[in-house]
Amino acid sequence: MGDQRFSLWFQNIRPLSLEGDVVRLGVPNLFVQDWLETHFKDILRTSLAETFGKAPNVVFVIDAGLFQASRKRGLEAGAEIVAEAASAGRKDKSSAPNIRPDFTIRNFVVGSCNKLLHACALEIIESPACPFSPLFIHGLSGLGKTHALQAIWHEVRARGDGRKAEYLSAETFTNQFVYAIRNNRLDAFRHRFRNADVLLIDDVHFINNKRGVQEELLHTFEALDNRQRRLVLASDVHPKMLMRIKETLISRFASGMVVGIGQPDFTTRVAILKAKLRQQRRRVPEDVLRYIARGFEGNVRELTGAVTSVLAYAGLTGERIDIRLARTALSELGRPPQSPLAAIENVETIVARHYGVKPAQLRSRRQTRATRLPRRICMVLARECTHFSCREIAEHFNAANHSTVVFACKRMAEQRRQDPRLNELVAAMAEEIKKA
């Protein structure tokens, strides 16, 4: 027969019984049954006669298990066709998964702004019986929503426990839905997403004012919910602020766990930069990282782009990476100007030089007799020469809380009144800082 014909027609036949001179063979559907009856029944009888010594009757029966398996394979193949065809001719290939290999849970930097989101992601990853669905993540662009979704996708698939995860953007969901309707492949489309154990949809705000897609997503959610499967969604805004989405769908979004992701604080921004450098196996001095983190407070993409710019500039010029180079690189490469708050690095550098200590020692929680006074002076000058709040200064110097800074300022004011030389020294350092 040849391998191709055998694989096409005989690979999925299942022997069911041999009773007397009747052999019953299970087949997946009527089409295969009719084709085998017409074209291959005599070949089968001849082959069976060589084995049993006589030619038995061959009866083909539609087998329920084979039928379901065949239908599942057909729907999955159809879903792949929908996914590929929906992105054909598009330059951006938005229907492709666009999964980034570095967007893992290990590389997800946890801070006060996203601690709850990280805990929810771990719950979905580790527990098939997660107590909440859907998980709705909202926050401004560039804060890590896509990283969180793709991290869940990576981990669920890596577990090898049989769970199936699907990740796509709302635009991709829309494109595939439209293609499936136009090409009579809606069953394949629904099979793919309604049978996922974890379905992750990014940028849900894209379906604003798209009534048909909203209806399909609503039914998809209900199908997943009935089977206790998980739905994870991400949007730039809280579900209540999705004004052009039907109320029934918004109520479903809000029925599970709604988690906001905020802007990373200074400590988290520094940690993000360090994580990116570890991935690239690169090193940048601590004071430069802190300088960059001070100047890019909102968007993580801009933050990581800034350190990439500094590395690129240093590579092109061959210069050593320091704060001066970072300032020049970010200015010449068109980055936004650094915030005045970045001057705190100048404060600690100048004070450290006057007292013969290292800036890192002034930020340490463990203070010695040699660093106690200059650390206090740093806090005072940071209040006088920058726009930092007490809380931000405490954070920079790893103090317990803002009251440490308040106490340092009061104590230093008293010392300066009692010691004119100390007062002159602090005033001179303040002038030097303002000129830097």
N, C-alpha and C positions, 0 to 999 in steps of 0.2 A: 504493500500500500504506500510505503514511504512515510517518513517520520512526520511530515507536516499534516498529511491527511489523517494519520492515526491520532496525532495529538488533538486535532480539531474535533474528531467525531467519537473517539473511543476513550480518551483520557478520563472523562468524567462519568463513565458508565459504572454502575455498582451492581455486582451479582447479588441477587436477593434470595433465590431458592432453586433447588433441583429436586423435582418431585416426579418420579417415574421417568417418562421421556419428555418432560417439559422443563425448560430452563427459563427462569424469569430474570430479566435484567432491568435494573432501574435506570431511568434517563431523566434529564432535568426538565424537559418541556415537550410540547406537542410537535414542534418543528423538528427537533432532533429525532423524536420517535418516528415521524413520517419519513424522514430522510434515511434512517437506518433500515426501516422496513423496505423501502424502495431500492436502495443501492447496495446494502451490505448484509442483508439477511442470509443470502446463500453463502457468502464468504464465512460468516460466523458458523453456520451449520457444518460446513466442511471442516473448519478448524476444530469444532467440538467433536466431530466424528472421529478425528485422528486421536483425540484424547480418550473418549469413552467407548470407542469401537462401534458406535452407531450414531446416526444423525438425529439428534433430538429436535423437538419443536422449540423455536425461540419466540418468547413472548416479551415485548417491551412494555414496561409499566412506568408511569410518571412517579418518581420518588419525591416525597415532600422535602426531605433534607437536601437533595440535589437541586430541587427547584429553588429553594431559598438561597442556597449558596450561589447558584448561577445568577439569580436576580441581584444579589448583593454585589457580585463581581461586575455585572453590567451597570449597576448604578454608580459604583465607584469609578469605573472606566468613563462613564458619562460625565461624572463630576470633574474628572481630570480634563476632559475635552472642553467642558464649560469654562474651567479656570484658564486653560491655555488660549481658547478662542476669544474669550472676553478681553484678553490683554494683547491680542494680535494687532500689530500695526501701531501700537502705542509706544512712543519713545521712552516713556518713563516706566513702562511695564508695571503699572500700579497694581495689577492683579497678582504679580509674583509676591511670595510671602515677605520678601525683604527682611529676612531674619538676620540680625547681626550676631556673629558668634561670640562677641565680647559682652553682649547684654545678658549676663548670667546673674544669678542670685549672689554668687560670690563677689562679683564686681559691683554690686549695688551698695553704695556707701550709705550707711544708716545714720541719721541725725534726728534732732528733735522735730524737723519738718516732715519726716516721712516714716517715723518709727511705727506708727499704727499700720500704715500701708505695708511695710515689711512684714509685720506680724500676720496680717491677713493673707499675704502672698504665701508665707510658709504654711499657714493652715490649709490652704487649697492644695499646695504641693504635697504635703505629708499626709493629709487625711481625705480619702475618697468620700467620706461622710461629713464633709464640711458643713457646719450648721447654718451657713448663710449663702444665699444666691438670689439675685446677682450681687457681685461686688462691683460697685460703681466708683471709679477713680476720677477725680476732677482736680484741675489746677492749670496754671498758665503754661504756655508752650515752653518747652526746654527744661522742665523741672524733673523729668524722669518717669513719666507715665508709660511711654513706650518701652523703656527699659524694664519696668516692672512687669508688663504684659509678656514681653518676650522672655524674661527670666522664668516666669511660670511655664511658658511653652517649653523651654529648654529642659527644665527640671522634670516636668511630667513625662516627657518623652524619654528622658534618660533613666527614669526609675525602672522601666521594664516590667511594670505590674499589669500590663494589658490595657491601660488607659490610653485613650486617643485624644490628643490636643490639636485644635485648629486655631491658627492666628491669622487675622486679616484686618485691613482697614475697612471702615464703613463704606468708603468709595468702592473698594474692591467687591464688597458684599453687594452693593448696588449694581455694579457692572455685570457681575455674574448672574444676578437675579434677572436683569433685563435680557441678557443673552439667553438664559434658560427659557424664558417665556417665548421669545421670538423663535426659538429653534426646537420647541416642544421637548425640552429636557428638564422640566421643573421637578420631576420625581428624583432625578439624579442630584440636582442642586439641593433639594430638601434632605435627601438621604445623607449627604456629606455633613451638613451642619447640625441636623437634628439628632444624629447618632454620635456626635462627639461627646466625650466625657467632660472635656473642658473646652468651651468655645470662648475665644478672646477677640473682641472687636474694638479696634482703636478709632479715635476721632468720630465718635457717635454723632456729634453736632452736624456732621456732613449730611445726615438724612433729614435735616430741617426742611419742611415743606415738600417732602417726597412721600405722599400718602400711601402709595402701593408698597414701597419698601418698608415703611413703618408697620403696615399690616402684616407683612411677611415676617418681620423681626418679632412682632408680638406673638405670632403663632409659633415661631421658632423657640422663643422663650418658654411658652407654655408647654411645648413638647419636651424641652429639656427639664423643666421643673417637674413635670409628671413622672419622669424617669430618675429624678434626683441627680441630674447632671448639673454641671457648674457653668455659669455664664459670667464673664468678666468684661466690663465695659470701661472705656476711658473717654473723657471729653474735656474740653477747655473750661467748661462751666458746670456748675451744680445742676442736677437734673431739673430742678424747679425753674431754672433760668433758660431752659430749652423751649422757647416760646412757640415755635411752629411745629411742635411734635404733639401728637394726639394725647389727651389726658390719660387715657387708659394705659398707654405705653410708659408715660412718665411715672404713673403710680407704680408700675412694675419695677421701674428702675429704682425707685425710692423704697421699695418693699424689702430690700436686702440690706447690705452694708454700704453706706455712702462714706467715702474717705477722701478728704481733701489733702493735697500735697502742697506745702507752702514753699516759700523761698528759703534756700539753705542759709543757715547762720554762718558766721565767720569760721568757726571750728569745722563745720561740715564742708565748707568750700575748700579749706586747706586739705581736708581728707580726700575730697574728690580729686584734687590736683595730684596728690600723692598716689592715689589709685591709678590714675591715667598714666603717670610716669612709670609705675611698676609694670603696667601692661606693656609699655614701650621699652622697658629696661633702660630708662634714662634717669639722670639725676639732675636736680636743680637745687641750689642752696635754699635752706629753710627761709631765710629772710626775703628772698625773691618770691617764693611761693606766697608768703604772707602779704607781700606788697601787691601781687596780682589779685589775691583773694579780696583785699580791701577795695580794689578798684572795680570789681565786677560782682555786684551783689545780687542781681536778679536772675539771670539766665545761665544755666549750666553750660549750654552750648557755647555761649560767648566766653565763659570762664575757661573752658578747656581749649577753645580756640586761641585765647590769649597766650596760654603757656606754649601752645604749638607755634605761635608766631615768634615767641622769644627763642625757642629752640632753633627754629629755622633761621632767624637773624644771626644767632651766635654761630650756626654752622656756616653761613655764607660769609661772615666777616672774620671768623676765626678768633673772635674775642672771648674772654672769660665771662661767664654769666654772673652778673651782679645786678644790683638795683639800678645802677646807672644805665647798663645795657638794656635792662627790661623797660625802663622809662623811654629810652630812645627807640627801641624796637616797636613798642606799642604805639608810639607817636608816628614814626615813619611808615609803618605798615598800615596806617589808616584805622587803627583801633580807637575807640572812644577815649577821650582824655581821662587820666586817672582822677579819682575822687580826691578832694582835699584830705579825706580821712586817711589816705595812704601815708600822710606825714608822720604817723606814729612810729614808723620804722626809723625815720630820721631822729626822732626823740630818743629812742633807746640806743641808737648807734652813737649819738653825740654824748649822752650820759655815760654809756659804757666806756667810751674812749677817755673821758675825764677821770673816771675812777679805776681804769685799768682792769675791767672785767669784760666778759663776753656777753653780747646781747642775749644769748640763749640762757645764761645764768639768771638774768633779770626776769625771765618768763617762767623759771622753774618754781614749782610749789615748795621745794625745800630751800629755804633761804639761810645763808650764813651771815655772820657779823659783817663781812665785807660787802655783801650785796643788799643788805636790808635798807640802808639809807638811799643808795642810788635807785633802787626799785621804787621807793616812795617818791623820790624826785621825778622819776619817769611818769608816775601816775599824775602828779601835780602838773607837770609840763604838758602832758597829754590833754588835761582839762583846759589849760590856758592857751595852748597853741594849735589845737585841732578842734574839730566839731564832734568828737566822740562823746557819747553819753557815759555816765559812770558804769553802766552795765557793760557797754562795749569795751571800755578800758579794762574792766575786771576780766572779761572774756579773753582779751588779748594777752594779759599777764597771768592768766590761769589762777586768778584769785577766786576765793570762795563765792563772793557775790559783790554787788555794787556797794554794799556798806563798807567793804574793805577800802575802796577808793575814797569814799566820803571820809572815813577815819584818817586815811593817809593825808588828805588835803588839810584837814583840821590840825593834825599833828605837825605837818610841815609849816603851816602858817605860824604856829606857836614857836617852832624852832627858828624860823627866819626872824621873828621879832627879837628873840634872845641872842641870836648869833649874826651880827652884821656881815661877817665874811661869808657865811653860808648863803645869806640873802643875796650878796653880790654875785656869787658863783652861779646861783640858780638863775638870776636875771641875765647874766652873760650867756648862759646856755640857751635861754629862751630867745635871745637875739640871734644867736647862731642858728637855731632851729628855723626861725622865720626867714632867714636869708638862704637856707638850703634849698 
